[in-house]
Amino acid sequence: MGAFAAYLAAEYVVRGDFTKHGLCGQAIVGGAIVIGILKTTGARVYFFLFWLLLEDFVRKYLGNNMAIYFVKDFLALVVLISFLAAYRRRK
């Protein structure tokens, strides 16, 4: 898997397509935020607000891709689901 990812990254560098690198980085950061939201009980809203702050920079430098708009909605859904799970566990 790592070799395939390195091959794709090298291919994007050779083509000069750095937008794909930014979108992959966004996916990695988004996945880390989702894991952090689901594991941490007190920092859910802070992770979501952190993404809201960074979203404008991502859209500004990587173009107005519609997937970027829906990441915010997905993270809000993850925050709400984690609140519901904590409520059901009585935390």
Secondary structure, 3 states (H helix, E strand, C coil): CHHHHHHHHHHHHHHCCHHHHHHHHHHHHHHHHHHHHHHCCCCHHHHHHHHHHHHHHHHHHHCCCHHHHHHHHHHHHHHHHHHHHHHHCCC
